[in-house]
C-alpha cells in the first residue's frame, strides 16, 4: 500500500500519526495525544496545511508556514506541543518522526541545497523583538548546564524560535543535536560572531540537557489524552485530518 501513496501523503501520515504504528514510540504517543485535544489538533492541522499545501508543486509558502507554526507553539497546550517537539527517542524511526514534526522541507531547510549564512538569520532575528528576546533566553548562563530551574525556560524559548528567522531543528536521526539551517563558511570578519551564534544551539549544554531530561518530565496529561483517544471511534478520528488535507496536495 505504501507504494501507492505519494511522498507528500506519506509525510502527512508521518506527522499526524497512526494508532497502529505506536509500538512504544513516544513521538507517536505525542501525536496521538495532540490529535485527542481539539485545540492542539486544530492548530497542528493548520500548520500542516500551510507548510505542505504547495509542496507537491515544488514550492512552499514559507511566511504562512512560519506564522502557523508560531501560533501552534504559542497558543497550543504547552504540555502537548512540547511533547511533540521534545519526545525522547531511542530509534531512527522515532527520531525521524521528531525531526519531521514541523515539516523541515518548508519551515527549516528552505528551497536551496546549501544552507545560507547564519549571519543573515542572526541579523533578521535581531530585528524582531520577539525573536531577539527568545534568543537571549536560550543563551546558557553556565558552561556546565542549566542553573536551577532554567531548563524549562530554555525549552520554552527554543520552542518559541520555531517559526522565526532562525527556526532550528534536529540535525540527524542519531542524536538530539539541534541547529538552525545555516553555516558560517562565508562569514568573513564576522566568523567568530557567527560561530558563537551557532554555538547557542550546537554547544548549549543547558539546552542539550533540558531536551535529554524531558523523558523524566513526560507530562501526565499525555496519558489522560491517550486514555480518551483510545476508543472505538479512534481510527476514524485519526484519518479524518488526512482525508481533509488531501485536497490540498
C-alpha positions as CSV (number, residue, x, y, z in Angstrom):
1,X,0.0,0.0,0.0
2,X,2.9,2.4,0.8
3,X,4.0,2.3,-2.9
4,X,0.5,3.7,-3.8
5,X,0.9,6.8,-1.6
6,X,2.6,9.9,-2.8
7,X,5.5,11.3,-0.8
8,X,3.5,14.3,0.5
9,X,0.7,12.0,1.8
10,X,3.3,9.7,3.4
11,X,4.7,12.8,5.1
12,X,1.3,13.7,6.3
13,X,0.8,10.3,7.8
14,X,4.2,10.6,9.5
15,X,3.3,13.9,11.0
16,X,-0.3,13.3,12.0
17,X,0.4,9.8,13.4
18,X,-1.4,6.5,13.4
19,X,-2.6,4.5,16.4
20,X,-1.5,1.2,14.8
21,X,2.1,2.4,14.4
22,X,2.8,3.4,18.0
23,X,4.8,0.4,19.3
24,X,6.3,2.3,22.2
25,X,7.3,5.3,20.1
26,X,7.0,8.3,22.3
27,X,6.7,10.6,19.3
28,X,3.6,8.7,18.1
29,X,2.2,8.9,21.6
30,X,2.7,12.6,21.5
31,X,1.0,12.9,18.1
32,X,-2.0,10.8,19.3
33,X,-2.3,13.0,22.4
34,X,-2.3,16.1,20.3
35,X,-5.0,14.6,18.0
36,X,-7.1,13.9,21.1
37,X,-7.1,17.6,22.0
38,X,-9.3,19.8,19.9
39,X,-7.1,22.9,20.1
40,X,-3.8,21.1,19.6
41,X,-5.2,19.2,16.6
42,X,-6.8,22.3,15.0
43,X,-3.6,24.3,15.3
44,X,-1.4,21.4,14.0
45,X,-3.8,20.7,11.1
46,X,-3.5,24.4,10.2
47,X,0.3,24.5,10.1
48,X,0.5,21.1,8.2
49,X,-1.9,22.6,5.6
50,X,0.2,25.8,5.3
51,X,3.5,24.1,5.2
52,X,2.5,21.3,2.9
53,X,-0.1,22.9,0.7
54,X,2.2,23.7,-2.2
55,X,4.9,21.1,-1.7
56,X,3.6,18.9,-4.4
57,X,4.2,21.7,-6.8
58,X,7.7,22.3,-5.6
59,X,7.1,25.5,-3.7
60,X,6.4,26.5,-0.1
61,X,4.5,29.5,1.3
62,X,7.2,29.8,4.0
63,X,5.9,33.0,5.7
64,X,2.5,31.5,6.1
65,X,4.0,28.2,7.3
66,X,6.1,30.0,9.9
67,X,3.2,32.1,11.1
68,X,1.1,28.9,11.6
69,X,3.9,27.3,13.5
70,X,4.3,30.3,15.8
71,X,0.6,30.1,16.5
72,X,0.9,26.4,17.2
73,X,3.7,26.8,19.8
74,X,2.3,30.0,21.4
75,X,-1.4,29.1,21.5
76,X,-1.4,25.3,21.8
77,X,-1.3,23.4,25.1
78,X,2.3,23.6,26.1
79,X,2.4,20.0,27.5
80,X,1.3,18.7,24.2
81,X,3.3,21.0,21.9
82,X,6.5,20.3,23.9
83,X,5.7,16.6,23.9
84,X,5.7,16.7,20.0
85,X,8.9,18.7,19.8
86,X,10.9,17.0,22.6
87,X,9.7,13.5,22.6
88,X,12.5,11.2,23.7
89,X,13.7,8.7,21.1
90,X,15.7,5.5,21.1
91,X,15.3,4.5,17.4
92,X,15.9,6.2,14.0
93,X,12.2,5.9,13.1
94,X,11.3,7.8,16.2
95,X,14.0,10.4,15.6
96,X,12.8,10.9,12.0
97,X,9.3,11.5,13.2
98,X,10.6,14.0,15.7
99,X,12.7,15.8,13.0
100,X,9.6,15.9,10.8
101,X,7.4,17.5,13.5
102,X,7.1,20.8,11.7
103,X,7.8,19.9,8.0
104,X,11.5,20.8,7.7
105,X,11.4,20.9,3.9
106,X,9.4,24.1,4.1
107,X,9.9,25.5,7.6
108,X,13.5,24.6,8.3
109,X,15.8,24.0,5.3
110,X,14.2,26.1,2.6
111,X,14.4,25.6,-1.2
112,X,18.2,25.6,-1.6
113,X,20.6,22.7,-1.4
114,X,23.2,24.7,0.5
115,X,22.5,26.3,3.8
116,X,22.7,30.1,3.9
117,X,24.9,32.2,6.1
118,X,24.0,32.1,9.8
119,X,24.7,35.9,9.9
120,X,21.6,36.6,7.7
121,X,19.4,34.6,10.1
122,X,21.0,36.3,13.1
123,X,20.6,39.8,11.6
124,X,16.9,39.0,10.8
125,X,16.3,37.7,14.4
126,X,17.9,40.8,15.9
127,X,15.4,43.0,14.0
128,X,12.5,41.1,15.6
129,X,11.8,41.9,19.3
130,X,10.2,38.5,19.9
131,X,13.0,36.5,18.2
132,X,15.7,38.6,19.9
133,X,14.3,38.1,23.4
134,X,13.8,34.3,22.9
135,X,17.4,34.0,21.6
136,X,18.6,35.7,24.8
137,X,16.7,33.3,27.0
138,X,18.2,30.4,25.0
139,X,21.7,31.6,25.9
140,X,23.3,29.4,28.5
141,X,24.1,31.0,31.9
142,X,26.6,28.3,32.8
143,X,29.2,26.4,30.8
144,X,28.2,23.3,32.8
145,X,24.4,23.3,32.0
146,X,21.3,24.9,33.3
147,X,21.1,26.9,36.5
148,X,18.3,26.0,39.0
149,X,15.1,25.6,37.0
150,X,16.4,27.3,33.9
151,X,15.8,24.1,31.8
152,X,12.0,24.6,31.3
153,X,12.6,28.2,30.4
154,X,15.2,27.2,27.8
155,X,12.8,24.7,26.3
156,X,10.0,27.3,26.1
157,X,12.4,29.7,24.4
158,X,13.6,27.1,21.9
159,X,10.0,26.2,21.0
160,X,9.2,29.9,20.6
161,X,12.0,30.1,18.0
162,X,10.2,27.6,15.7
163,X,8.6,29.8,13.0
164,X,11.1,32.7,13.3
165,X,14.0,33.7,11.1
166,X,16.3,31.2,12.9
167,X,13.9,28.2,13.1
168,X,16.1,25.3,14.4
169,X,15.6,21.6,14.2
170,X,17.2,18.3,14.9
171,X,20.1,17.8,12.6
172,X,20.1,14.0,12.3
173,X,18.3,10.8,13.4
174,X,21.2,9.6,15.6
175,X,21.1,12.2,18.4
176,X,19.2,15.1,19.9
177,X,21.6,17.7,18.4
178,X,19.8,20.8,17.1
179,X,20.9,23.7,15.0
180,X,19.4,26.3,12.6
181,X,19.7,25.7,8.8
182,X,22.8,27.8,8.2
183,X,26.6,27.7,8.3
184,X,29.5,30.1,8.8
185,X,31.6,29.4,5.7
186,X,31.0,32.8,4.2
187,X,31.0,34.9,7.4
188,X,34.3,36.8,6.7
189,X,35.4,39.0,9.5
190,X,32.3,38.1,11.5
191,X,33.2,34.5,11.6
192,X,33.7,34.5,15.4
193,X,30.3,36.1,15.9
194,X,28.7,33.6,13.5
195,X,30.2,30.6,15.3
196,X,29.1,32.0,18.7
197,X,25.6,32.2,17.3
198,X,25.6,28.6,16.1
199,X,27.1,27.6,19.4
200,X,23.9,28.7,21.2
201,X,22.4,25.5,19.7
202,X,25.3,23.2,19.0
203,X,27.3,23.8,22.2
204,X,24.5,24.7,24.6
205,X,24.7,22.3,27.5
206,X,21.6,23.7,29.1
207,X,19.5,23.1,26.0
208,X,21.0,19.7,25.4
209,X,20.4,18.6,29.0
210,X,16.9,20.0,29.0
211,X,16.0,18.1,25.9
212,X,17.5,14.9,27.1
213,X,15.9,15.2,30.5
214,X,12.4,15.7,29.1
215,X,11.8,12.0,29.4
216,X,11.7,12.3,33.2
217,X,9.2,15.2,32.9
218,X,6.9,13.4,30.4
219,X,3.6,15.2,31.1
220,X,0.9,13.2,32.8
221,X,-1.6,15.0,30.6
222,X,-0.4,12.7,27.7
223,X,-1.7,9.6,29.4
224,X,-5.0,11.3,30.1
225,X,-5.3,12.3,26.5
226,X,-4.3,8.8,25.2
227,X,-6.8,7.2,27.5
228,X,-9.6,9.3,26.0
229,X,-8.1,8.8,22.5
230,X,-8.2,5.0,22.5
231,X,-11.8,4.3,21.9
232,X,-13.9,2.6,19.1
233,X,-14.1,5.9,17.1
234,X,-10.3,6.5,17.3
235,X,-9.4,5.1,13.9
236,X,-11.9,7.3,12.1
237,X,-10.8,10.3,14.2
238,X,-7.2,9.8,13.2
239,X,-7.7,9.6,9.5
240,X,-10.2,12.5,9.1
241,X,-7.5,15.2,9.2
242,X,-5.5,13.3,6.5
243,X,-8.6,13.0,4.3
244,X,-9.4,16.7,4.7
245,X,-5.9,17.7,3.7
246,X,-5.7,15.5,0.6
247,X,-7.5,18.2,-1.4
248,X,-4.5,20.5,-0.7
249,X,-2.0,18.2,-2.3
